[in-house]
């Protein structure tokens, strides 16, 4: 491999890391800001699920690259898990919106468990973590729409 090709790969990798660490959280925050205004009229169940997802998304960027501060990770994980427990408690009703929000919280708990295992064991973070977070947010948005329509 010649030096020119090596430099190109280093630049490409740097761009990907910067996009993962800065651009993606910024874009998610912008999108979630719009979603929050729509959730103001929904049930406390969906709003609690949204808060749990926001807490996860807003703090995760601190744990994208090793070395990891395991104490900070533990505190962050515990805070998000408390928010998930609150959402699950508020979503105990038998409605379509609560079912969708509970499903999103189950997915979020599974994602947290996988990232916890990766971070504490020093193994790579799952490649599909971003897509899974987007799917969770989509479920919460669907739950909000169901709640607005009274379901």
BAMAR-499322 format. One record per residue (C-alpha): residue in one letter; chain; x, y, z. Coordinates in Angstrom, 1 decimal. Layout:
# residues N
('A' 'A' (X Y Z))
...
//
This chain:
# residues 151
('X' 'A' (0.0 0.0 0.0))
('X' 'A' (1.5 3.3 -1.0))
('X' 'A' (1.5 6.4 1.3))
('X' 'A' (-1.1 8.2 -0.8))
('X' 'A' (-3.6 5.4 -0.3))
('X' 'A' (-2.8 5.2 3.4))
('X' 'A' (-3.4 8.9 3.9))
('X' 'A' (-6.8 8.6 2.1))
('X' 'A' (-7.8 5.8 4.4))
('X' 'A' (-6.8 7.7 7.5))
('X' 'A' (-8.8 10.7 6.3))
('X' 'A' (-11.9 8.5 5.6))
('X' 'A' (-11.7 6.9 9.0))
('X' 'A' (-11.3 10.3 10.7))
('X' 'A' (-14.4 11.6 8.9))
('X' 'A' (-16.4 8.5 9.9))
('X' 'A' (-15.4 8.9 13.6))
('X' 'A' (-16.2 12.6 13.6))
('X' 'A' (-19.6 11.9 12.1))
('X' 'A' (-20.3 9.2 14.6))
('X' 'A' (-19.2 11.2 17.6))
('X' 'A' (-20.5 14.7 16.7))
('X' 'A' (-22.8 14.9 13.7))
('X' 'A' (-25.0 11.9 14.6))
('X' 'A' (-25.8 13.1 18.2))
('X' 'A' (-26.4 16.6 16.9))
('X' 'A' (-28.8 15.4 14.2))
('X' 'A' (-30.7 13.2 16.6))
('X' 'A' (-31.0 16.1 19.0))
('X' 'A' (-32.5 18.3 16.3))
('X' 'A' (-35.0 15.6 15.3))
('X' 'A' (-35.9 14.8 18.9))
('X' 'A' (-36.5 18.5 19.5))
('X' 'A' (-39.3 18.4 17.0))
('X' 'A' (-40.6 15.2 18.4))
('X' 'A' (-40.7 16.6 21.9))
('X' 'A' (-43.1 19.4 20.9))
('X' 'A' (-45.5 16.9 19.5))
('X' 'A' (-45.4 14.7 22.6))
('X' 'A' (-46.5 17.5 24.9))
('X' 'A' (-50.1 16.5 24.4))
('X' 'A' (-49.7 12.8 24.8))
('X' 'A' (-49.9 10.4 27.7))
('X' 'A' (-47.3 10.4 30.4))
('X' 'A' (-46.4 6.9 29.3))
('X' 'A' (-45.1 8.0 25.9))
('X' 'A' (-43.5 11.1 27.3))
('X' 'A' (-41.7 8.9 29.9))
('X' 'A' (-40.5 6.6 27.1))
('X' 'A' (-39.3 9.6 25.1))
('X' 'A' (-37.4 10.9 28.2))
('X' 'A' (-35.6 7.6 28.6))
('X' 'A' (-34.6 7.5 25.0))
('X' 'A' (-33.4 11.1 25.1))
('X' 'A' (-31.3 10.4 28.2))
('X' 'A' (-29.7 7.4 26.4))
('X' 'A' (-29.1 9.3 23.2))
('X' 'A' (-27.8 12.5 24.8))
('X' 'A' (-25.2 10.8 27.0))
('X' 'A' (-24.1 7.9 24.8))
('X' 'A' (-21.5 9.9 22.8))
('X' 'A' (-19.3 10.0 26.0))
('X' 'A' (-18.8 6.2 25.6))
('X' 'A' (-18.2 5.8 21.9))
('X' 'A' (-14.4 5.6 22.0))
('X' 'A' (-12.2 3.7 24.5))
('X' 'A' (-10.8 4.0 27.0))
('X' 'A' (-14.1 3.9 29.0))
('X' 'A' (-14.6 5.4 32.4))
('X' 'A' (-16.4 2.5 34.0))
('X' 'A' (-17.6 4.6 36.9))
('X' 'A' (-19.2 7.2 34.6))
('X' 'A' (-20.6 4.4 32.4))
('X' 'A' (-22.2 2.7 35.4))
('X' 'A' (-23.8 6.0 36.6))
('X' 'A' (-25.1 6.8 33.1))
('X' 'A' (-26.5 3.3 32.6))
('X' 'A' (-28.2 3.3 36.0))
('X' 'A' (-29.8 6.7 35.3))
('X' 'A' (-31.2 5.5 31.9))
('X' 'A' (-32.4 2.3 33.5))
('X' 'A' (-34.3 4.2 36.1))
('X' 'A' (-35.9 6.3 33.4))
('X' 'A' (-36.9 3.1 31.5))
('X' 'A' (-38.4 1.7 34.7))
('X' 'A' (-40.4 4.9 35.2))
('X' 'A' (-41.6 4.6 31.6))
('X' 'A' (-42.5 0.9 32.0))
('X' 'A' (-44.5 1.8 35.2))
('X' 'A' (-46.4 4.5 33.5))
('X' 'A' (-47.0 2.3 30.5))
('X' 'A' (-48.7 -0.5 32.3))
('X' 'A' (-52.1 0.3 30.8))
('X' 'A' (-53.5 -1.9 28.1))
('X' 'A' (-53.5 0.3 25.0))
('X' 'A' (-51.8 0.3 21.7))
('X' 'A' (-49.7 3.3 22.5))
('X' 'A' (-48.6 1.8 25.8))
('X' 'A' (-47.8 -1.5 24.1))
('X' 'A' (-45.6 0.3 21.5))
('X' 'A' (-43.9 2.3 24.2))
('X' 'A' (-43.2 -0.8 26.3))
('X' 'A' (-41.8 -2.6 23.3))
('X' 'A' (-39.5 0.4 22.6))
('X' 'A' (-38.3 0.3 26.3))
('X' 'A' (-37.6 -3.5 26.0))
('X' 'A' (-35.5 -2.8 22.9))
('X' 'A' (-33.7 -0.1 24.7))
('X' 'A' (-33.0 -2.3 27.7))
('X' 'A' (-31.6 -5.0 25.3))
('X' 'A' (-29.4 -2.4 23.6))
('X' 'A' (-28.1 -1.1 26.9))
('X' 'A' (-27.3 -4.7 28.0))
('X' 'A' (-25.3 -5.3 24.9))
('X' 'A' (-23.4 -2.1 25.1))
('X' 'A' (-22.8 -2.7 28.8))
('X' 'A' (-21.3 -6.1 28.0))
('X' 'A' (-19.1 -4.6 25.3))
('X' 'A' (-17.9 -1.7 27.4))
('X' 'A' (-17.2 -3.7 30.5))
('X' 'A' (-15.4 -6.5 28.6))
('X' 'A' (-13.5 -4.1 26.3))
('X' 'A' (-15.0 -5.6 23.2))
('X' 'A' (-16.3 -3.7 20.2))
('X' 'A' (-19.7 -1.9 20.3))
('X' 'A' (-22.4 -3.6 18.2))
('X' 'A' (-22.2 -2.4 14.6))
('X' 'A' (-26.0 -1.9 14.4))
('X' 'A' (-26.3 0.2 17.5))
('X' 'A' (-27.3 3.4 15.6))
('X' 'A' (-29.9 1.6 13.5))
('X' 'A' (-31.4 0.0 16.6))
('X' 'A' (-31.6 3.4 18.4))
('X' 'A' (-33.4 4.8 15.3))
('X' 'A' (-35.8 1.9 15.4))
('X' 'A' (-36.5 2.6 19.1))
('X' 'A' (-37.1 6.2 18.4))
('X' 'A' (-39.4 5.2 15.5))
('X' 'A' (-41.4 3.0 17.9))
('X' 'A' (-41.8 5.8 20.4))
('X' 'A' (-42.9 8.2 17.6))
('X' 'A' (-45.5 5.6 16.6))
('X' 'A' (-46.7 5.3 20.2))
('X' 'A' (-47.0 9.1 20.4))
('X' 'A' (-49.2 9.0 17.2))
('X' 'A' (-51.3 6.3 18.7))
('X' 'A' (-51.7 8.2 21.9))
('X' 'A' (-52.7 11.4 20.0))
('X' 'A' (-55.4 9.4 18.2))
('X' 'A' (-56.6 8.0 21.5))
('X' 'A' (-55.4 4.4 21.1))
//
